[in-house]
Amino acid sequence: MYRRNALYSWLLAALFCLTLTGCTHSRPEPGTVVMLIESSPLNLDPRIGTDAQSERIGELIFEGLVRRQDDFTLAPRLAESWQIPDPLTYVFHLRRDVRFHDGHPLTSADVKWTLDSLLAGKVRSAKTSAYRYVDSVEAPDAQTVILRLKEPYAALLWNLSDGAFGVVEHGTTGEPGHKPIGTGPFRYQSEQPDREVVLERNDDYWGERAQIAQVHFKVVPDATTRALELRKGSADVEINALPADMLPVLERQPNLALERSPGTAYQYLAMNLRDPILRDVRVRQALALAINRAPIIESLWHGMARPANSVLPPQHWAYFAGAQNYDYDPTASQRLLDQAGYPAGADGVRFHLAMKTSTDETTRLFSAVLQQQLRAVGISLDIRSYEFATFYSDVTKGAFQLYSLRWVGGSNQDPDVFENVFDSASFAPKRANRGYYSNPEADRLIALGRRTVDLPTRTVAYHNLQALLNQDLPYIHLWWADNVVVHTRRLTGLTISPAGNYDFLRTARLAE
């Protein structure tokens, strides 16, 4: 693996050398930042788009009623304040100085339209389910919005925050070709599908005005091409869009800088608890003890990740540092396997497991290392690779023994995710409890956490839930990946949020 990394770096360096004499390029225009992204946003209407690019670019155009802070608590955004007089009533007071990009003042009618268009099915969206407990939306005056719920739902505020939610103008239909008009620090200028999206600064923004006049989000699907664009200076910045192998080479380039901060992207190993072998918790714990994460993080991620012990990241208000860890201990792993009734045979093998993977190179490399580590404790791991669509279809149906995936974006930034992934009412294929984990105490704690708005009570519930999950191990926690930004030195003042979104463009500056 180390030889492969060295060879890859050498080839990339050679390509860089060729660009010095073999290519011509133009630098971004003054006041303009070119940001490289892997794919086009699918829909910039904040009610509809759920892919990462739609949400992250959309956060710069549209705004929610509240915003997410670095510890994932919530603070005012378009709502300057709110009250929860009882668990079924939320009262929001809107700012009076906000205008849409076309000059229309923001009022409660816009917020009501945004929510009603989802609830009434005027726009077709996967996001509608996030507001399923909203019974009615009232606008008693221009600056007040009242939401009445069918039942208590503590995650409602999260679903009204930037990225998850954005206020559109009253009457916005969401039909194709509609120009996105929001209230954010950047306004939509143009879009060429699969090529670029262009935003320009909103000079009438109610908050702190952006320093950058224009941002070109350039779609470059190939990672090596993205690296070369940065090296040539024809692009300014990317975030989390390059393989770890490329980063040491880029960091050595005099015109580039690398910024790194703890992120929330979470890698895990999931097990099917209906499997006759994996339903024994001792086997699951033995698997966790047999995995040595440190060399994997060092070789595959160049140290740019941290061992995980929870779905929630350490920055999170609900994270429980005291949940049980499974540090590498092959002796303890073998002892548990013996206790579970799986002695090693004459060939040293206790049993076989099958792990499904996609054809992604990093995933396949991780699977090969895992195969070696499990073989050391007597578990023979068969790796079965599939094209991603086939692999993911099997995963969502619960058709696997083992698989590994990564959560990105906002997937693990609100603790209500536990309901979707571990509640016994969320079995696949209906929802994301793909390993069929079921524990009545876990269900009780999940319900308590999502039905109370009292933060101390929610915190205790989620701490207890994480402790329980780390005993039962429906997932083996692997690591949280760092956020890594590579940028040209003309772009300065970058502040990277744990969520890994594009908010740094709100405050970054250009040194022309």
JOCOR-V610949 format. One record per run of one state. SS is the DSSP state (2 for helix, 1 for strand, 0 for the rest). FROM is the first residue (numbers start at 0). LEN is the number of residues. If there is no record, write none. Layout:
# JOCOR-V610949
ss={SS:SS}
from={FROM:FROM}
len={LEN:LEN}
This chain:
# JOCOR-V610949
ss={0:2:0:1:0:2:0:1:0:1:0:1:0:1:0:1:0:1:0:2:0:2:0:1:0:1:0:2:0:2:1:0:1:0:1:0:1:0:1:0:2:0:1:0:2:0:1:0:2:0:2:0:1:0:2:0:1:0:2:0:1:0:2:0:1:0:2:0:1:0:1:0:2:0:2:0:1:0:1:0:2:0:1:0}
from={0:1:22:31:37:51:61:65:68:73:76:78:86:88:94:98:99:104:105:107:119:125:131:133:141:143:149:153:156:157:160:162:164:165:185:192:195:201:213:219:222:232:236:239:243:251:255:271:280:290:292:301:304:307:329:339:350:358:360:375:378:386:387:397:401:407:416:422:426:427:432:433:439:451:454:472:474:488:490:492:502:506:508:510}
len={1:21:9:6:14:10:4:3:5:3:2:8:2:6:4:1:5:1:2:12:6:6:2:8:2:6:4:3:1:3:2:2:1:20:7:3:6:12:6:3:10:4:3:4:8:4:16:9:10:2:9:3:3:22:10:11:8:2:15:3:8:1:10:4:6:9:6:4:1:5:1:6:12:3:18:2:14:2:2:10:4:2:2:2}
